[in-house]
């Protein structure tokens, strides 16, 4: 309300009241709302839709604005609370995941370590070879696709750099099935017993995943297959092919006879022969390998291997012997001689590479299938290696030489081709071997010759 009304007296007897319009004098009677003059006073109210103190500047506020301010304040508080709840939930979820992953790694470690020790029967060896999953994830940037360097029959291979700066190849299975676990554990057990310059070195394994991860030395120069089957007319020089064949033969001879248990690789092929910067051969991928006790000569087993390289006798009888590796090696020799791919080759008449090679050898027409580069560079060596290859791919295992005999034969050929060593026994080492046609002409004669050949080779090249 406004001030009291003023009174004016015109006579000393009679005095009447006169009203003053306070709204007309806003400087004296302040109202920042809606001013209403009344008898003897005035009213100051906020306009419709507003509320507050009309006698103060900006004292009247719209109801919507008040609600908006309240909503903003309430929304800010609610948003902060929701953000805190979300952040807390993420933290709790992360901790639960980490705890579950840790428990799972522990479970797999206990399970796989048991399998590994069962194979190795040596706790100290197993403990020395164990890597943590965290270390291998760090080495491969959590198995980034850019680190992938290959994929084989038993897993995908990644390049990694360990904390001690060693460059390694890490093999990881993409299938969580028991057979893969068994093959990985088997590979660890096999390679832990092997120390040979032509066999890829196994540094260790990680047992904290469902299927163990294997850690090898990194071989930087690809596979024999990649070097041999290039699109250009010229491939690996013949001398390099012969040396690589000799190195693979040495490793197989070692596996078959020099290791504590006779080890059969079961999957010798060009893609499983790695080459380092000096083109030194390294036999790899032992997932399918088998160890045979020294008091056994063969074991019954399921079929393992690659089409085109697989021993037909083992396929038919399920009897695995060292001669199965000899056959696969012989196919690889044919591949080195012809630069044809055993798993896809098919002659116009429908023959496989092995069948076509033996047929042309019997007919004296090997020049039709031999790589022109080999014919030009290899000269007499190529014919000698062809004879060795034909012996290795004999349909009957007993007609095949041992890998030790093959090693010595190839070693003599390489020495002769590089003019190294004028040992008078060199000519004796490079024995004349009848062609496949001569050996297959008479079964009994062939068997007698095979026995004589075994005796002679045994005399010259002790196993």
C-alpha positions in Angstrom: 0.0 0.0 0.0 1.0 3.6 -0.4 1.4 6.5 2.1 -1.5 8.1 4.1 -3.7 10.7 2.2 -3.0 14.5 2.7 -5.6 16.8 4.1 -6.2 20.5 3.1 -8.3 22.9 5.3 -10.0 25.9 3.5 -11.5 27.3 6.7 -10.9 27.0 10.3 -14.3 25.6 10.8 -14.6 23.0 8.1 -11.8 20.7 6.8 -12.2 18.2 3.9 -9.9 15.5 2.6 -8.4 15.6 -1.0 -7.0 12.3 -2.6 -3.5 12.4 -4.3 -2.7 10.1 -7.3 0.5 8.5 -6.1 0.8 6.5 -9.4 1.3 9.8 -11.2 4.5 10.4 -9.2 6.6 7.2 -9.7 9.8 9.0 -8.6 8.3 9.5 -5.2 6.1 6.5 -5.0 8.2 3.7 -6.6 6.4 0.8 -8.2 8.0 -1.5 -10.7 4.9 -3.5 -11.2 1.3 -2.4 -12.0 0.3 0.7 -9.9 -3.3 1.1 -8.9 -4.5 4.4 -7.3 -6.9 4.0 -4.3 -8.7 6.5 -2.1 -6.0 7.9 0.1 -3.4 5.4 -1.0 -2.2 3.1 -3.9 -1.5 -0.5 -4.7 1.6 -1.9 -6.5 1.1 -5.5 -7.8 3.0 -7.7 -10.3 1.5 -8.1 -13.7 -0.4 -11.2 -14.6 1.7 -14.3 -15.1 4.4 -13.0 -12.8 5.1 -12.9 -9.1 7.5 -11.4 -6.6 8.2 -8.0 -5.1 6.9 -5.3 -7.4 8.5 -2.5 -5.5 12.0 -3.7 -6.4 13.6 -3.5 -9.8 13.1 -6.8 -11.7 11.2 -8.1 -8.7 8.5 -9.6 -10.8 9.5 -12.9 -12.4 7.6 -15.0 -14.9 6.4 -18.4 -13.6 8.1 -20.2 -16.5 11.4 -18.6 -15.7 11.1 -19.7 -12.1 10.2 -23.2 -13.2 13.1 -23.3 -15.7 15.6 -22.2 -13.0 14.3 -24.9 -10.7 14.4 -27.4 -13.6 17.9 -26.5 -14.4 19.0 -26.8 -10.8 17.1 -30.1 -10.4 18.4 -31.4 -13.8 22.0 -30.6 -12.9 21.7 -32.4 -9.7 20.1 -35.4 -11.3 22.6 -35.5 -14.2 25.5 -35.4 -11.8 24.0 -38.3 -9.8 23.3 -40.3 -13.0 26.9 -39.7 -14.2 28.3 -40.8 -10.8 26.1 -43.9 -10.9 27.1 -44.7 -14.5 30.8 -44.2 -13.7 30.5 -46.5 -10.6 28.7 -49.1 -12.7 31.5 -49.1 -15.3 34.1 -49.4 -12.6 32.3 -52.3 -10.9 31.7 -54.0 -14.3 35.4 -53.6 -15.2 36.5 -55.0 -11.9 34.2 -58.0 -12.3 35.4 -58.6 -15.8 39.0 -58.4 -14.7 38.3 -60.8 -11.8 36.5 -63.2 -14.1 39.3 -63.0 -16.7 41.9 -63.6 -14.0 40.0 -66.7 -12.7 39.6 -68.0 -16.3 43.3 -67.5 -17.0 44.1 -69.4 -13.8 41.7 -72.2 -14.8 43.3 -72.6 -18.2 46.8 -72.4 -16.8 46.1 -75.2 -14.3 44.5 -77.3 -17.0 47.1 -76.8 -19.7 50.0 -77.0 -17.4 48.8 -80.4 -16.4 48.6 -81.4 -20.0 52.0 -80.0 -20.7 53.7 -81.6 -17.7 52.0 -84.9 -18.7 53.8 -84.6 -22.1 57.1 -83.3 -20.9 57.4 -85.2 -17.6 59.8 -82.4 -16.6 58.6 -79.6 -14.4 61.7 -77.5 -14.8 61.4 -77.4 -18.6 57.8 -76.5 -18.4 58.4 -73.6 -15.9 61.2 -72.1 -18.0 59.1 -72.0 -21.1 56.0 -70.2 -19.7 55.0 -66.7 -20.8 52.1 -64.7 -19.4 49.1 -63.7 -21.6 49.7 -60.0 -20.6 53.2 -60.1 -21.9 52.2 -61.6 -25.3 49.3 -59.2 -25.7 51.7 -56.3 -25.1 54.2 -57.8 -27.6 51.5 -58.0 -30.3 49.5 -54.9 -29.5 46.6 -57.2 -28.4 47.0 -59.4 -31.4 46.5 -56.6 -33.9 45.6 -57.6 -37.4 48.6 -55.6 -38.7 50.9 -58.0 -36.7 49.5 -61.1 -38.5 52.2 -62.7 -40.6 50.7 -66.0 -41.6 48.1 -68.7 -41.1 48.8 -72.4 -41.1 46.9 -75.6 -40.5 47.2 -75.3 -36.7 46.8 -71.6 -36.1 47.5 -68.0 -37.0 50.9 -66.5 -36.5 51.6 -63.0 -35.2 54.9 -61.0 -35.1 55.7 -59.7 -31.6 58.5 -57.9 -29.7 59.1 -59.1 -26.1 60.1 -56.9 -23.3 63.7 -58.0 -23.7 63.5 -56.9 -27.4 63.5 -60.3 -28.8 61.5 -60.5 -32.0 59.3 -63.6 -31.9 56.5 -65.3 -33.9 53.5 -66.2 -31.8 51.1 -68.9 -33.0 47.5 -68.7 -31.8 44.7 -71.1 -32.6 41.5 -69.7 -33.8 39.5 -72.8 -32.8 38.9 -73.7 -29.2 38.5 -77.4 -29.6 40.3 -80.2 -27.8 42.2 -81.4 -30.8 43.8 -78.0 -31.2 44.8 -77.9 -27.6 46.3 -81.4 -27.9 48.2 -80.5 -31.0 49.7 -77.3 -29.4 50.7 -79.2 -26.3 52.1 -81.9 -28.5 54.2 -79.3 -30.4 55.6 -77.9 -27.1 56.5 -81.4 -26.0 58.2 -82.3 -29.3 60.1 -79.1 -29.8 61.3 -78.9 -26.2 63.4 -82.0 -27.0 64.9 -80.6 -30.2 68.0 -78.5 -30.7 69.0 -78.3 -34.3 70.0 -75.4 -36.5 67.5 -76.4 -39.2 64.5 -76.7 -36.9 62.7 -73.6 -35.8 63.4 -72.8 -32.1 60.6 -72.8 -29.6 61.1 -70.2 -26.8 58.0 -71.2 -24.9 54.3 -71.0 -24.6 51.4 -69.2 -22.8 49.0 -71.5 -20.9 46.5 -68.9 -19.8 44.2 -69.3 -22.8 41.9 -72.2 -23.7 44.3 -73.2 -26.5 48.0 -72.5 -25.5 49.9 -69.8 -27.5 53.4 -70.9 -28.8 56.3 -68.5 -29.0 59.0 -69.2 -31.6 62.1 -67.5 -32.9 61.0 -65.1 -35.7 62.1 -66.2 -39.1 62.0 -63.2 -41.3 62.3 -64.4 -44.9 59.0 -66.3 -45.5 58.6 -69.9 -46.7 60.3 -72.0 -49.3 56.9 -72.1 -51.1 56.9 -68.3 -51.4 60.4 -68.2 -52.7 60.0 -71.0 -55.2 56.6 -70.2 -56.7 57.1 -66.7 -57.9 55.5 -65.2 -61.0 58.8 -64.5 -62.8 60.5 -67.0 -65.0 63.5 -67.3 -62.6 63.1 -68.5 -59.1 65.6 -69.8 -56.5 68.9 -70.7 -58.0 69.5 -74.4 -58.3 72.4 -74.4 -55.9 70.2 -72.8 -53.2 67.5 -75.3 -53.8 70.0 -78.2 -53.4 71.4 -76.7 -50.2 67.9 -76.1 -48.8 66.9 -79.7 -49.6 70.1 -80.9 -47.9 69.3 -78.8 -44.7 65.8 -80.2 -44.5 67.2 -83.7 -45.0 69.6 -83.1 -42.1 66.9 -82.0 -39.8 64.7 -85.0 -40.6 67.6 -87.4 -40.2 68.2 -85.8 -36.8 64.5 -86.1 -35.8 64.3 -89.8 -36.9 67.5 -91.0 -35.4 69.4 -88.6 -33.2 66.7 -87.2 -30.9 65.9 -89.0 -27.6 62.6 -90.2 -29.1 62.2 -90.9 -32.9 60.1 -88.0 -34.1 58.0 -88.1 -37.2 57.0 -84.7 -38.5 54.1 -85.9 -40.7 53.6 -82.7 -42.6 56.8 -81.9 -44.6 56.0 -79.5 -47.4 57.3 -76.3 -48.9 55.0 -74.0 -46.8 56.4 -75.6 -43.6 60.0 -74.8 -44.5 60.9 -71.3 -43.3 63.9 -69.4 -44.6 66.0 -66.8 -42.7 67.8 -63.8 -44.2 70.6 -66.2 -45.4 68.0 -68.6 -46.9 68.9 -71.1 -44.2 66.1 -73.7 -43.9 64.1 -74.0 -40.7 61.5 -76.9 -40.4 58.4 -75.7 -38.6 54.8 -76.6 -37.6 55.1 -79.7 -35.5 51.5 -79.8 -34.5 50.8 -83.1 -36.2 54.2 -84.7 -35.2 54.5 -88.0 -33.3 57.2 -89.4 -31.2 57.8 -93.1 -31.5 59.6 -95.0 -28.8 62.9 -96.5 -29.9 61.6 -100.0 -29.4 58.9 -99.5 -32.0 59.2 -99.1 -35.7 55.6 -98.0 -36.5 52.4 -96.9 -34.8 48.8 -97.0 -35.9 47.4 -93.5 -36.2 44.8 -91.3 -37.7 45.6 -89.7 -41.1 47.5 -86.5 -40.9 49.2 -84.4 -43.6 48.6 -82.4 -46.7 47.0 -83.6 -50.0 49.7 -84.0 -52.6 52.5 -84.7 -50.0 50.7 -87.5 -48.0 52.2 -91.0 -48.0 49.8 -93.3 -49.8 51.0 -96.3 -47.9 50.3 -94.6 -44.6 46.9 -93.5 -45.9 46.0 -97.1 -46.8 47.3 -98.9 -43.8 47.1 -96.2 -41.1 50.6 -97.4 -40.1 52.9 -94.5 -39.5 56.7 -94.9 -39.9 59.7 -92.7 -40.6 59.3 -93.6 -44.3 56.2 -91.4 -44.3 58.4 -88.3 -43.9 60.7 -89.7 -46.5 57.8 -89.8 -49.0 56.8 -86.2 -48.2 60.4 -85.1 -48.6 60.5 -86.8 -51.9 57.5 -84.9 -53.1 59.2 -81.7 -52.0 62.3 -82.6 -54.0 60.0 -83.1 -57.1 58.6 -79.6 -56.3 62.1 -78.1 -56.2 63.0 -79.8 -59.5 59.8 -78.9 -61.4 58.5 -75.8 -59.7 55.0 -77.4 -59.8 52.6 -77.3 -56.9 51.9 -80.9 -55.7 48.5 -80.1 -54.1 47.0 -78.6 -57.3 49.0 -80.1 -60.2 47.1 -82.2 -62.7 48.5 -83.4 -66.0 46.4 -83.3 -69.2 45.9 -87.1 -68.7 44.7 -86.6 -65.2 47.9 -87.7 -63.3 49.1 -86.1 -60.1 52.6 -84.5 -59.9 54.1 -87.6 -58.4 52.5 -89.9 -61.0 53.5 -87.7 -63.9 57.1 -87.4 -62.6 57.5 -91.1 -62.3 55.9 -91.8 -65.7 58.2 -89.3 -67.5 61.2 -90.7 -65.6 60.4 -94.2 -66.8 60.0 -92.9 -70.4 63.3 -90.9 -70.1 61.4 -87.7 -70.7 62.0 -85.8 -67.5 63.0 -82.7 -69.5 59.3 -82.2 -70.2 58.6 -81.5 -66.6 61.9 -80.2 -65.1 62.0 -76.5 -64.5 64.1 -74.9 -67.4 66.1 -73.0 -64.8 67.1 -76.2 -63.1 67.9 -77.9 -66.4 70.2 -75.0 -67.3 71.9 -74.5 -63.9 71.7 -78.0 -62.4 73.1 -80.1 -65.3 74.1 -83.5 -64.0 73.0 -82.8 -60.4 69.3 -82.5 -61.4 69.4 -86.0 -62.8 70.9 -87.3 -59.6 68.4 -85.5 -57.4 65.6 -86.8 -59.6 66.8 -90.4 -58.9 66.8 -89.6 -55.2 63.3 -88.2 -55.4 62.1 -91.2 -57.3 63.4 -93.5 -54.5 61.8 -91.4 -51.9 58.3 -91.5 -53.5 58.3 -95.2 -54.1 54.8 -96.6 -53.3 56.2 -99.1 -50.8 57.9 -97.7 -47.7 60.5 -100.5 -47.7 61.8 -99.4 -51.1 62.5 -95.9 -49.8 65.8 -94.9 -48.3 66.2 -93.6 -44.8 66.6 -89.8 -44.3 70.2 -90.4 -43.2 70.9 -92.0 -46.5 69.2 -89.2 -48.4 71.2 -86.6 -46.3 74.5 -88.3 -47.2 73.6 -88.6 -50.9 72.6 -84.9 -51.2 75.6 -83.8 -49.2 77.9 -85.6 -51.7 76.1 -84.0 -54.6 76.4 -80.6 -53.1 80.1 -81.1 -52.4 80.6 -82.2 -56.0 78.6 -79.2 -57.4 80.6 -76.7 -55.4 84.0 -78.4 -56.0 84.4 -79.0 -52.3 86.4 -82.0 -51.1 88.2 -84.2 -53.5 87.6 -87.3 -51.3 88.2 -90.4 -53.5 85.0 -91.8 -51.9 82.9 -89.1 -53.6 82.3 -91.3 -56.7 81.4 -94.1 -54.4 78.9 -92.0 -52.5 77.2 -90.9 -55.8 76.0 -94.4 -56.6 74.3 -95.2 -59.8 70.6 -95.8 -59.1 68.4 -97.6 -61.7 65.6 -95.5 -63.1 62.1 -96.0 -61.8 61.2 -98.0 -64.9 64.0 -100.4 -64.3 63.1 -100.8 -60.7 59.4 -101.5 -61.4 60.0 -103.9 -64.2 60.4 -107.0 -62.1 58.9 -107.1 -58.6 61.2 -109.8 -57.1 64.3 -108.3 -58.8 63.2 -104.8 -57.5 62.9 -106.2 -53.9 66.3 -107.9 -54.1 67.8 -104.7 -55.5 66.2 -102.7 -52.7 67.7 -105.0 -50.1 71.1 -104.8 -51.7 70.8 -101.0 -52.0 70.0 -100.8 -48.3 73.0 -102.9 -47.4 75.3 -100.9 -49.6 74.0 -97.5 -48.4 74.2 -98.7 -44.8 77.9 -99.6 -45.3 78.7 -96.3 -46.8 76.5 -94.1 -44.7 76.1 -95.4 -41.1 72.8 -94.3 -39.5 
